[in-house]
Amino acid sequence: MSDLLLKREIRKMVRESGFIKNSKMACSIVKVLNMKHKNIDSQKAHKIASEVLA
């Protein structure tokens, strides 16, 4: 999955969750992404989630 698609998916998840953006959400978001998309590199997803949530 490309970086742009990951960023879009993470922003969508945060928006739909209704919670305020918080850097502590990164691990939870990566877990949900791994459940939805089995072929995601977890380290890359965590790095991008941290960037988006910062």
N, C-alpha and C positions, 0 to 999 in steps of 0.2 A: 504494500500500500504506500502510495507516495506521501510526501510530507504535507502537501496541500490538502489531500483527502483526509489525512489524520487530523489536521488542524480544524477542518470543517466539521468533522465528526465530533471532535471534542467540544467545540463551541456549541454545536447542536445539543449535545448531552447536557452541558451546563445550563443552557437556555431552557431546556425542557424540564430540568430537575427543579427549577424554581429557587435554588439556593444561591446565595451570593458567592461570587468567585472567591476561592480560597486555595492557597497553595497546598493545604493538607488534603485536598480532594484528589490529587494526582494519582495516588495508589488505587483508590476506589475506581476512578475512571479507567485506568489501565486494566483492572480486573474485568470491568464490564465490557471493554473493547475486546479483550481476549475471549470472552464468552460469545460475543457477536461475530467476531472475525477470527477464526482459528489460525490464520497465516500471518499474524502481525508479530513483528519483532518487538518484544516487551521493553527492551532497553530504549529503543528508538521512540516508542510510544510514550514512555515515561519522561524522556527528555523533552519531547514536544509538549506534553501535557503541562510540565513544569513551566515551560516558556509561555504557554497560552494563559495559564492561571496566575502568572506573576504580576 
